[in-house]
Amino acid sequence: MAQSTALLRIGTRGSPLALVQAHMVQAQIAAALGAPKEAIEIVVIRTSGDRIQDRPLAEVGGKGLFTKEIEEALLDRRVDLAVHSSKDMPTISQPGLALTACLEREDPRDVFISHKAKRLQDLPQGATLGTASLRRQAVAKRLRPDLNVVPLRGNVETRLRKLDEGEADATLLALAGLKRLGLTQHATAIMSVDEFLPAVGQGAIGIEARADDAPTREALARINHEATFTALACERAFLAELDGSCKTPIAGHAVIVNDSVHFRGLIARPDGKAAHDMSGNGHVKDAAAIGAEAARELMRIAGPHFFD
């Protein structure tokens, strides 16, 4: 096999959204290095999460299924960096890897999509909501306990098609993905952050590299968006403290204003019948500590058996 002559190789999933995000990173790195885009190669890697479409992720290993094979390629030096949707990333990186940079965050809000109602609150009694996200299920059932939630897996376009085919009366998707794909016309209503707290990392593109690869890390430092990186540190510390996975409905969102972090986190039961939220504020240098402390405080309030 011919040896690659690329300056850098980006590992990514092959979904339309993943490829858009990889091309965004490719363009920014090329501009930062003064190199043609073609010098930054995009390597598509099929992940377990892409292969398994018939079961909820929580049943087969959680969100790491969308990153595992890409991280293996990174460790094997088949690629030099990995581009992920930050909300798909496990809270703790594999040994030898590090979350190195983020692009500027897109709008983190969720959108409601339905052909039968203008808002979640307007759906008919007992309507079917399609989502594979326990967070979205829990928050939706807090607002509408009568809803019947069914799993809806697949990439953005697949879920929109399944909705058109009547597999559900409504669904919830990330606005960031619709924006990047040019599909915002499908959004029936945008949910406010206050009523529908986003997933940790939602709207942010995370870039992972080998911890010992100084040249790649230096290149990525040139494109890192500091405020997004800081917000993500706060959110991921919150998730890590809770040992969060796809099996637990957890939401967390940090906003950076000047030198301050404003964070809000939430834990809920999947049926939406119990939930607790917590806010934290402080200096950006303490971002991770603020997220971790909010998680500890939530667990004190909720009690040790909340997720049992």
Contacts in CASP RR format, 6 or more apart in sequence:
PFRMAT RR
TARGET T0000
AUTHOR 0000-0000-0000
METHOD contacts of the structure
MODEL  1
MAQSTALLRIGTRGSPLALVQAHMVQAQIAAALGAPKEAIEIVVIRTSGD
RIQDRPLAEVGGKGLFTKEIEEALLDRRVDLAVHSSKDMPTISQPGLALT
ACLEREDPRDVFISHKAKRLQDLPQGATLGTASLRRQAVAKRLRPDLNVV
PLRGNVETRLRKLDEGEADATLLALAGLKRLGLTQHATAIMSVDEFLPAV
GQGAIGIEARADDAPTREALARINHEATFTALACERAFLAELDGSCKTPI
AGHAVIVNDSVHFRGLIARPDGKAAHDMSGNGHVKDAAAIGAEAARELMR
IAGPHFFD
4 41 0 8 1.000
6 39 0 8 1.000
6 40 0 8 1.000
6 41 0 8 1.000
7 33 0 8 1.000
7 35 0 8 1.000
7 39 0 8 1.000
7 40 0 8 1.000
8 29 0 8 1.000
8 39 0 8 1.000
8 40 0 8 1.000
8 41 0 8 1.000
8 80 0 8 1.000
8 81 0 8 1.000
8 216 0 8 1.000
8 219 0 8 1.000
9 40 0 8 1.000
9 41 0 8 1.000
9 42 0 8 1.000
9 43 0 8 1.000
9 78 0 8 1.000
9 79 0 8 1.000
9 80 0 8 1.000
9 81 0 8 1.000
10 22 0 8 1.000
10 25 0 8 1.000
10 26 0 8 1.000
10 40 0 8 1.000
10 41 0 8 1.000
10 42 0 8 1.000
10 43 0 8 1.000
10 79 0 8 1.000
10 80 0 8 1.000
10 81 0 8 1.000
10 82 0 8 1.000
10 83 0 8 1.000
11 22 0 8 1.000
11 42 0 8 1.000
11 43 0 8 1.000
11 44 0 8 1.000
11 45 0 8 1.000
11 70 0 8 1.000
11 73 0 8 1.000
11 74 0 8 1.000
11 79 0 8 1.000
11 81 0 8 1.000
11 82 0 8 1.000
11 83 0 8 1.000
12 18 0 8 1.000
12 19 0 8 1.000
12 21 0 8 1.000
12 22 0 8 1.000
12 42 0 8 1.000
12 43 0 8 1.000
12 44 0 8 1.000
12 45 0 8 1.000
12 70 0 8 1.000
12 82 0 8 1.000
12 83 0 8 1.000
13 19 0 8 1.000
13 44 0 8 1.000
13 45 0 8 1.000
13 46 0 8 1.000
13 47 0 8 1.000
13 50 0 8 1.000
13 66 0 8 1.000
13 70 0 8 1.000
14 44 0 8 1.000
14 45 0 8 1.000
14 46 0 8 1.000
14 50 0 8 1.000
15 50 0 8 1.000
15 155 0 8 1.000
15 156 0 8 1.000
16 155 0 8 1.000
16 156 0 8 1.000
16 157 0 8 1.000
16 181 0 8 1.000
17 85 0 8 1.000
17 155 0 8 1.000
17 156 0 8 1.000
17 177 0 8 1.000
17 180 0 8 1.000
17 181 0 8 1.000
18 83 0 8 1.000
18 85 0 8 1.000
19 42 0 8 1.000
19 44 0 8 1.000
20 180 0 8 1.000
20 181 0 8 1.000
21 83 0 8 1.000
21 85 0 8 1.000
21 180 0 8 1.000
21 205 0 8 1.000
22 42 0 8 1.000
22 83 0 8 1.000
23 42 0 8 1.000
24 103 0 8 1.000
24 180 0 8 1.000
24 205 0 8 1.000
25 81 0 8 1.000
25 83 0 8 1.000
25 103 0 8 1.000
25 205 0 8 1.000
25 207 0 8 1.000
25 223 0 8 1.000
26 37 0 8 1.000
26 40 0 8 1.000
26 42 0 8 1.000
27 37 0 8 1.000
28 103 0 8 1.000
28 223 0 8 1.000
29 35 0 8 1.000
29 40 0 8 1.000
29 219 0 8 1.000
29 220 0 8 1.000
29 222 0 8 1.000
29 223 0 8 1.000
30 36 0 8 1.000
30 37 0 8 1.000
30 39 0 8 1.000
30 40 0 8 1.000
32 219 0 8 1.000
32 222 0 8 1.000
32 223 0 8 1.000
33 39 0 8 1.000
33 219 0 8 1.000
33 222 0 8 1.000
43 73 0 8 1.000
43 78 0 8 1.000
43 79 0 8 1.000
45 69 0 8 1.000
45 70 0 8 1.000
45 73 0 8 1.000
45 79 0 8 1.000
46 69 0 8 1.000
47 65 0 8 1.000
47 66 0 8 1.000
47 67 0 8 1.000
47 68 0 8 1.000
47 69 0 8 1.000
47 70 0 8 1.000
48 60 0 8 1.000
48 65 0 8 1.000
48 66 0 8 1.000
48 68 0 8 1.000
48 69 0 8 1.000
49 57 0 8 1.000
49 60 0 8 1.000
49 65 0 8 1.000
49 66 0 8 1.000
50 66 0 8 1.000
52 60 0 8 1.000
52 65 0 8 1.000
53 153 0 8 1.000
53 154 0 8 1.000
54 153 0 8 1.000
55 151 0 8 1.000
56 132 0 8 1.000
56 151 0 8 1.000
56 153 0 8 1.000
56 246 0 8 1.000
57 63 0 8 1.000
57 65 0 8 1.000
57 132 0 8 1.000
57 153 0 8 1.000
57 246 0 8 1.000
58 134 0 8 1.000
58 245 0 8 1.000
58 246 0 8 1.000
58 247 0 8 1.000
61 245 0 8 1.000
61 246 0 8 1.000
62 245 0 8 1.000
62 246 0 8 1.000
62 247 0 8 1.000
63 87 0 8 1.000
63 88 0 8 1.000
63 89 0 8 1.000
63 90 0 8 1.000
63 245 0 8 1.000
63 246 0 8 1.000
64 88 0 8 1.000
64 89 0 8 1.000
64 90 0 8 1.000
66 84 0 8 1.000
66 85 0 8 1.000
66 88 0 8 1.000
67 82 0 8 1.000
67 84 0 8 1.000
67 88 0 8 1.000
67 89 0 8 1.000
67 90 0 8 1.000
70 79 0 8 1.000
70 82 0 8 1.000
70 84 0 8 1.000
71 82 0 8 1.000
71 93 0 8 1.000
71 94 0 8 1.000
71 97 0 8 1.000
71 208 0 8 1.000
73 79 0 8 1.000
73 82 0 8 1.000
74 80 0 8 1.000
74 81 0 8 1.000
74 82 0 8 1.000
74 97 0 8 1.000
74 208 0 8 1.000
74 209 0 8 1.000
74 210 0 8 1.000
75 94 0 8 1.000
75 96 0 8 1.000
75 97 0 8 1.000
75 210 0 8 1.000
77 210 0 8 1.000
80 209 0 8 1.000
80 210 0 8 1.000
80 213 0 8 1.000
80 216 0 8 1.000
81 100 0 8 1.000
81 207 0 8 1.000
81 208 0 8 1.000
81 209 0 8 1.000
81 216 0 8 1.000
81 220 0 8 1.000
82 207 0 8 1.000
82 208 0 8 1.000
82 209 0 8 1.000
83 205 0 8 1.000
83 206 0 8 1.000
83 207 0 8 1.000
84 205 0 8 1.000
84 206 0 8 1.000
84 207 0 8 1.000
84 208 0 8 1.000
85 203 0 8 1.000
85 204 0 8 1.000
85 205 0 8 1.000
85 206 0 8 1.000
86 102 0 8 1.000
86 200 0 8 1.000
86 201 0 8 1.000
86 202 0 8 1.000
86 203 0 8 1.000
86 204 0 8 1.000
86 205 0 8 1.000
86 206 0 8 1.000
86 232 0 8 1.000
87 174 0 8 1.000
87 199 0 8 1.000
87 200 0 8 1.000
87 201 0 8 1.000
87 202 0 8 1.000
87 203 0 8 1.000
87 204 0 8 1.000
89 99 0 8 1.000
89 206 0 8 1.000
89 208 0 8 1.000
89 236 0 8 1.000
91 236 0 8 1.000
91 239 0 8 1.000
91 240 0 8 1.000
91 243 0 8 1.000
91 244 0 8 1.000
92 240 0 8 1.000
93 99 0 8 1.000
93 208 0 8 1.000
96 210 0 8 1.000
96 211 0 8 1.000
96 212 0 8 1.000
97 208 0 8 1.000
97 209 0 8 1.000
97 210 0 8 1.000
97 211 0 8 1.000
98 208 0 8 1.000
98 209 0 8 1.000
98 210 0 8 1.000
98 211 0 8 1.000
98 217 0 8 1.000
99 206 0 8 1.000
99 207 0 8 1.000
99 208 0 8 1.000
99 232 0 8 1.000
99 236 0 8 1.000
100 207 0 8 1.000
100 208 0 8 1.000
100 209 0 8 1.000
100 216 0 8 1.000
100 217 0 8 1.000
100 220 0 8 1.000
100 221 0 8 1.000
100 224 0 8 1.000
101 206 0 8 1.000
101 207 0 8 1.000
101 220 0 8 1.000
101 221 0 8 1.000
101 223 0 8 1.000
101 224 0 8 1.000
101 225 0 8 1.000
101 229 0 8 1.000
102 204 0 8 1.000
102 205 0 8 1.000
102 206 0 8 1.000
102 207 0 8 1.000
102 224 0 8 1.000
102 225 0 8 1.000
102 228 0 8 1.000
102 229 0 8 1.000
102 232 0 8 1.000
103 204 0 8 1.000
103 205 0 8 1.000
103 206 0 8 1.000
103 207 0 8 1.000
103 223 0 8 1.000
103 225 0 8 1.000
103 228 0 8 1.000
104 225 0 8 1.000
104 227 0 8 1.000
104 228 0 8 1.000
105 176 0 8 1.000
105 203 0 8 1.000
105 204 0 8 1.000
105 225 0 8 1.000
105 227 0 8 1.000
105 228 0 8 1.000
105 231 0 8 1.000
106 175 0 8 1.000
106 176 0 8 1.000
106 177 0 8 1.000
106 179 0 8 1.000
106 180 0 8 1.000
106 203 0 8 1.000
106 204 0 8 1.000
107 175 0 8 1.000
107 176 0 8 1.000
107 179 0 8 1.000
107 203 0 8 1.000
108 174 0 8 1.000
108 175 0 8 1.000
108 176 0 8 1.000
108 193 0 8 1.000
108 198 0 8 1.000
108 201 0 8 1.000
108 202 0 8 1.000
108 203 0 8 1.000
108 204 0 8 1.000
108 253 0 8 1.000
109 174 0 8 1.000
109 175 0 8 1.000
109 190 0 8 1.000
109 191 0 8 1.000
109 192 0 8 1.000
109 193 0 8 1.000
109 196 0 8 1.000
109 198 0 8 1.000
110 136 0 8 1.000
110 172 0 8 1.000
110 173 0 8 1.000
110 174 0 8 1.000
110 175 0 8 1.000
110 190 0 8 1.000
110 191 0 8 1.000
110 196 0 8 1.000
110 198 0 8 1.000
110 202 0 8 1.000
111 172 0 8 1.000
111 173 0 8 1.000
111 174 0 8 1.000
111 175 0 8 1.000
111 178 0 8 1.000
111 187 0 8 1.000
111 188 0 8 1.000
111 189 0 8 1.000
111 190 0 8 1.000
111 191 0 8 1.000
112 119 0 8 1.000
112 120 0 8 1.000
112 170 0 8 1.000
112 172 0 8 1.000
112 187 0 8 1.000
112 188 0 8 1.000
112 189 0 8 1.000
112 190 0 8 1.000
112 191 0 8 1.000
113 160 0 8 1.000
113 163 0 8 1.000
113 170 0 8 1.000
113 171 0 8 1.000
113 172 0 8 1.000
113 173 0 8 1.000
113 186 0 8 1.000
113 187 0 8 1.000
113 188 0 8 1.000
114 123 0 8 1.000
114 163 0 8 1.000
114 169 0 8 1.000
114 170 0 8 1.000
114 171 0 8 1.000
114 188 0 8 1.000
115 163 0 8 1.000
115 164 0 8 1.000
116 123 0 8 1.000
116 124 0 8 1.000
116 127 0 8 1.000
116 169 0 8 1.000
116 170 0 8 1.000
117 123 0 8 1.000
117 124 0 8 1.000
117 127 0 8 1.000
117 169 0 8 1.000
117 170 0 8 1.000
117 188 0 8 1.000
118 188 0 8 1.000
118 189 0 8 1.000
119 188 0 8 1.000
119 189 0 8 1.000
120 140 0 8 1.000
120 143 0 8 1.000
120 144 0 8 1.000
120 170 0 8 1.000
120 172 0 8 1.000
120 189 0 8 1.000
120 191 0 8 1.000
121 143 0 8 1.000
121 144 0 8 1.000
123 129 0 8 1.000
123 144 0 8 1.000
123 147 0 8 1.000
123 169 0 8 1.000
123 170 0 8 1.000
124 169 0 8 1.000
125 146 0 8 1.000
126 146 0 8 1.000
126 147 0 8 1.000
126 148 0 8 1.000
127 146 0 8 1.000
127 147 0 8 1.000
127 148 0 8 1.000
127 169 0 8 1.000
127 170 0 8 1.000
128 147 0 8 1.000
128 148 0 8 1.000
128 149 0 8 1.000
128 150 0 8 1.000
128 168 0 8 1.000
128 169 0 8 1.000
128 170 0 8 1.000
129 137 0 8 1.000
129 140 0 8 1.000
129 144 0 8 1.000
129 147 0 8 1.000
129 148 0 8 1.000
129 149 0 8 1.000
129 150 0 8 1.000
129 168 0 8 1.000
129 169 0 8 1.000
129 170 0 8 1.000
129 171 0 8 1.000
129 172 0 8 1.000
130 149 0 8 1.000
130 150 0 8 1.000
130 151 0 8 1.000
130 152 0 8 1.000
130 163 0 8 1.000
130 167 0 8 1.000
130 168 0 8 1.000
130 170 0 8 1.000
130 171 0 8 1.000
130 172 0 8 1.000
131 137 0 8 1.000
131 140 0 8 1.000
131 149 0 8 1.000
131 151 0 8 1.000
131 152 0 8 1.000
131 171 0 8 1.000
131 172 0 8 1.000
132 151 0 8 1.000
132 152 0 8 1.000
132 153 0 8 1.000
132 154 0 8 1.000
133 172 0 8 1.000
133 199 0 8 1.000
134 246 0 8 1.000
134 247 0 8 1.000
134 248 0 8 1.000
134 249 0 8 1.000
134 270 0 8 1.000
135 199 0 8 1.000
135 249 0 8 1.000
135 250 0 8 1.000
135 251 0 8 1.000
135 268 0 8 1.000
136 172 0 8 1.000
136 196 0 8 1.000
137 149 0 8 1.000
137 249 0 8 1.000
137 270 0 8 1.000
137 272 0 8 1.000
138 249 0 8 1.000
138 268 0 8 1.000
138 269 0 8 1.000
138 270 0 8 1.000
138 271 0 8 1.000
138 272 0 8 1.000
138 275 0 8 1.000
139 196 0 8 1.000
139 197 0 8 1.000
139 249 0 8 1.000
139 251 0 8 1.000
139 266 0 8 1.000
139 268 0 8 1.000
139 272 0 8 1.000
139 275 0 8 1.000
140 147 0 8 1.000
140 149 0 8 1.000
140 172 0 8 1.000
141 147 0 8 1.000
141 149 0 8 1.000
141 270 0 8 1.000
141 271 0 8 1.000
141 272 0 8 1.000
141 273 0 8 1.000
142 268 0 8 1.000
142 272 0 8 1.000
142 275 0 8 1.000
143 195 0 8 1.000
145 271 0 8 1.000
145 272 0 8 1.000
145 273 0 8 1.000
150 167 0 8 1.000
150 168 0 8 1.000
152 159 0 8 1.000
152 162 0 8 1.000
152 163 0 8 1.000
152 167 0 8 1.000
152 168 0 8 1.000
152 171 0 8 1.000
153 159 0 8 1.000
156 173 0 8 1.000
156 177 0 8 1.000
156 178 0 8 1.000
156 181 0 8 1.000
156 183 0 8 1.000
157 181 0 8 1.000
157 183 0 8 1.000
159 171 0 8 1.000
159 173 0 8 1.000
160 183 0 8 1.000
160 186 0 8 1.000
162 168 0 8 1.000
163 170 0 8 1.000
163 171 0 8 1.000
170 188 0 8 1.000
172 191 0 8 1.000
172 196 0 8 1.000
173 187 0 8 1.000
174 198 0 8 1.000
174 199 0 8 1.000
174 202 0 8 1.000
174 203 0 8 1.000
175 184 0 8 1.000
175 187 0 8 1.000
175 190 0 8 1.000
176 202 0 8 1.000
176 203 0 8 1.000
177 183 0 8 1.000
177 203 0 8 1.000
178 184 0 8 1.000
178 186 0 8 1.000
178 187 0 8 1.000
193 253 0 8 1.000
197 251 0 8 1.000
197 252 0 8 1.000
197 253 0 8 1.000
197 264 0 8 1.000
197 265 0 8 1.000
197 266 0 8 1.000
197 277 0 8 1.000
198 251 0 8 1.000
198 252 0 8 1.000
198 253 0 8 1.000
199 250 0 8 1.000
199 251 0 8 1.000
199 252 0 8 1.000
200 235 0 8 1.000
200 236 0 8 1.000
200 238 0 8 1.000
200 239 0 8 1.000
200 250 0 8 1.000
200 251 0 8 1.000
200 252 0 8 1.000
200 253 0 8 1.000
201 232 0 8 1.000
201 235 0 8 1.000
201 236 0 8 1.000
202 253 0 8 1.000
204 228 0 8 1.000
204 231 0 8 1.000
204 232 0 8 1.000
206 232 0 8 1.000
207 220 0 8 1.000
209 216 0 8 1.000
209 217 0 8 1.000
209 220 0 8 1.000
210 216 0 8 1.000
227 256 0 8 1.000
230 254 0 8 1.000
230 256 0 8 1.000
230 261 0 8 1.000
230 284 0 8 1.000
230 287 0 8 1.000
231 254 0 8 1.000
231 255 0 8 1.000
231 256 0 8 1.000
231 261 0 8 1.000
231 287 0 8 1.000
232 254 0 8 1.000
233 287 0 8 1.000
233 288 0 8 1.000
234 254 0 8 1.000
234 261 0 8 1.000
234 263 0 8 1.000
234 287 0 8 1.000
234 288 0 8 1.000
234 290 0 8 1.000
234 291 0 8 1.000
235 252 0 8 1.000
235 253 0 8 1.000
235 254 0 8 1.000
235 263 0 8 1.000
235 291 0 8 1.000
236 288 0 8 1.000
237 287 0 8 1.000
237 288 0 8 1.000
237 289 0 8 1.000
237 290 0 8 1.000
237 291 0 8 1.000
237 292 0 8 1.000
237 295 0 8 1.000
238 250 0 8 1.000
238 252 0 8 1.000
238 263 0 8 1.000
238 265 0 8 1.000
238 291 0 8 1.000
238 292 0 8 1.000
238 294 0 8 1.000
238 295 0 8 1.000
239 250 0 8 1.000
239 252 0 8 1.000
239 295 0 8 1.000
240 292 0 8 1.000
241 291 0 8 1.000
241 292 0 8 1.000
241 295 0 8 1.000
241 296 0 8 1.000
241 299 0 8 1.000
242 248 0 8 1.000
242 250 0 8 1.000
242 267 0 8 1.000
242 295 0 8 1.000
242 298 0 8 1.000
242 299 0 8 1.000
244 250 0 8 1.000
247 307 0 8 1.000
248 267 0 8 1.000
248 307 0 8 1.000
249 267 0 8 1.000
249 268 0 8 1.000
249 269 0 8 1.000
249 270 0 8 1.000
249 272 0 8 1.000
250 265 0 8 1.000
250 266 0 8 1.000
250 267 0 8 1.000
250 268 0 8 1.000
251 265 0 8 1.000
251 266 0 8 1.000
251 268 0 8 1.000
252 263 0 8 1.000
252 264 0 8 1.000
252 265 0 8 1.000
252 266 0 8 1.000
253 263 0 8 1.000
253 264 0 8 1.000
253 265 0 8 1.000
254 261 0 8 1.000
254 262 0 8 1.000
254 263 0 8 1.000
254 287 0 8 1.000
254 290 0 8 1.000
254 291 0 8 1.000
255 261 0 8 1.000
255 262 0 8 1.000
255 263 0 8 1.000
256 262 0 8 1.000
256 284 0 8 1.000
259 283 0 8 1.000
259 284 0 8 1.000
260 281 0 8 1.000
260 282 0 8 1.000
260 283 0 8 1.000
260 284 0 8 1.000
261 280 0 8 1.000
261 281 0 8 1.000
261 282 0 8 1.000
261 283 0 8 1.000
261 284 0 8 1.000
261 286 0 8 1.000
261 287 0 8 1.000
261 290 0 8 1.000
262 279 0 8 1.000
262 280 0 8 1.000
262 281 0 8 1.000
262 282 0 8 1.000
263 279 0 8 1.000
263 280 0 8 1.000
263 281 0 8 1.000
263 290 0 8 1.000
263 291 0 8 1.000
263 294 0 8 1.000
264 277 0 8 1.000
264 278 0 8 1.000
264 279 0 8 1.000
264 280 0 8 1.000
264 294 0 8 1.000
265 277 0 8 1.000
265 278 0 8 1.000
265 279 0 8 1.000
265 294 0 8 1.000
265 295 0 8 1.000
265 298 0 8 1.000
266 275 0 8 1.000
266 276 0 8 1.000
266 277 0 8 1.000
266 278 0 8 1.000
267 275 0 8 1.000
267 276 0 8 1.000
267 277 0 8 1.000
267 298 0 8 1.000
267 302 0 8 1.000
267 306 0 8 1.000
267 307 0 8 1.000
268 274 0 8 1.000
268 275 0 8 1.000
268 276 0 8 1.000
269 275 0 8 1.000
269 306 0 8 1.000
269 307 0 8 1.000
274 302 0 8 1.000
274 306 0 8 1.000
276 298 0 8 1.000
276 301 0 8 1.000
276 302 0 8 1.000
276 306 0 8 1.000
277 298 0 8 1.000
278 294 0 8 1.000
278 295 0 8 1.000
278 297 0 8 1.000
278 298 0 8 1.000
278 301 0 8 1.000
279 294 0 8 1.000
280 290 0 8 1.000
280 291 0 8 1.000
280 293 0 8 1.000
280 294 0 8 1.000
281 290 0 8 1.000
282 290 0 8 1.000
299 306 0 8 1.000
END
